[in-house]
């Protein structure tokens, strides 16, 4: 499993894996002599599935810092209100 596995469901993982396998097969068969615009379209289709998973990973990595910043801000305003 990749480092993205914790950020997707089993169904998403299976669907993405199938799409990647299909794309690889297409590359070696019909895609061998395709135009750039077709490659761009195919890549966009894969990104529709992969980008949300990458975004979840990014959010999870940033969440602890965001929570700390929120906590510090809350404490700052609580202190201000109590003075």
C-alpha positions in Angstrom: 0.0 0.0 0.0 1.1 3.5 -0.7 1.3 6.4 1.7 -2.1 7.5 0.4 -3.9 4.3 1.5 -5.0 5.7 4.9 -6.8 8.5 3.2 -9.2 6.6 0.9 -11.8 4.0 1.3 -11.4 0.4 0.0 -13.8 1.2 -2.8 -11.8 4.3 -3.9 -8.6 2.3 -3.7 -10.0 -0.5 -5.8 -11.5 1.9 -8.4 -8.3 3.9 -8.6 -6.2 0.8 -9.0 -8.4 -0.5 -11.7 -8.3 2.9 -13.5 -4.5 2.9 -13.3 -4.3 -0.6 -14.7 -6.7 0.3 -17.5 -4.6 3.4 -18.3 -1.4 1.5 -18.4 -2.9 -1.1 -20.8 -4.3 1.8 -22.9 -0.8 3.4 -23.0 0.8 0.2 -24.4 -2.1 -0.4 -26.9 -4.2 2.4 -28.3 -2.4 5.2 -26.5 0.9 4.4 -28.0 0.4 6.8 -30.9 -2.3 9.1 -29.3 -2.0 12.9 -29.5 -1.0 15.1 -26.7 -4.6 16.3 -26.1 -5.7 12.7 -25.6 -2.9 12.2 -23.0 -3.9 15.4 -21.3 -7.6 14.2 -21.2 -6.6 10.8 -19.8 -4.4 12.4 -17.1 -7.2 14.7 -16.1 -9.5 11.6 -15.6 -6.9 10.0 -13.3 -6.4 13.3 -11.4 -10.2 13.4 -10.7 -9.8 10.3 -8.7 -6.3 10.9 -7.2 -6.4 14.6 -6.3 -9.1 14.2 -3.6 -7.1 11.5 -1.9 -4.0 13.7 -2.0 -6.0 16.6 -0.6 -7.1 14.4 2.4 -3.5 13.5 3.1 -2.4 17.1 3.0 -5.3 18.2 5.3 -4.4 15.4 7.7 -0.8 16.5 7.8 -1.7 20.2 8.3 -4.5 19.6 10.9 -2.3 19.3 14.1 -0.7 22.7 13.4 -4.0 24.3 12.5 -5.5 23.0 15.8 -2.5 24.3 17.8 -2.9 27.7 16.1 -6.6 27.7 16.9 -6.0 26.8 20.5 -3.5 29.6 20.9 -5.8 32.1 19.4 -8.7 31.0 21.6 -6.5 31.2 24.7 -5.3 34.7 23.6 -8.9 36.0 23.3 -10.0 34.3 26.5 -7.2 36.0 28.3 -8.1 39.3 26.7 -11.8 38.9 27.8 -10.7 38.0 31.3 -8.7 41.2 31.8 
